[in-house]
Amino acid sequence: MAPVAPRSGDAIFANVERVNAELFTLTYGAIVRQLLTDLEEVEEVNKQLDQMGYNIGIRLVDEFLAKSNVSRCVDFRETTDVIAKVGFKMFLGVTASVTNWDADGTCCSIVLEDNPLVDFVELPDTCQGLYYCNILSGVIRGALDMVSMKTEVTWIRDVLRGDDVFELQVKLLKQVPEEYPYKDDE
């Protein structure tokens, strides 16, 4: 009898990634459930998820810049495009699209057709005001804050609320000029 050939490395890594994604999804669900138990008010849970995401977002920027080989973005439009196409792919395994730009180029939508955070999720009637994936709005806000862009990120559409896609509106409030701790001419 011939020995069984090992599976290809790609197949092994694909299975590991799938297991990691499922573990992350279930862990995130447990966190949301615990927040609902501890805080009792859905609006407080939304705020806490946003703050958790913000804290994650400010830390993800360094890892993103180190691993993505993306050059410096020149403006808000290019930055949101990189978040949607590279950042979401790198950290969630999905791509998003950027649409609905306003005339000033300071407000747009990031649309996700697939969202691994909601695998295995059904919201009960008691959670009608919950933005289950509000951690993502915080991540985007935190990441943009780290690259000197103050933003407001709000949910427009949510599949868990019966919509066809997940849509986040990202509004640039202020572009903060970079400050350097010292002057070159001294």
Order of alpha helices (4+ residues) and beta strands (2+ residues): alpha-alpha-alpha-alpha-beta-beta-alpha-beta-beta
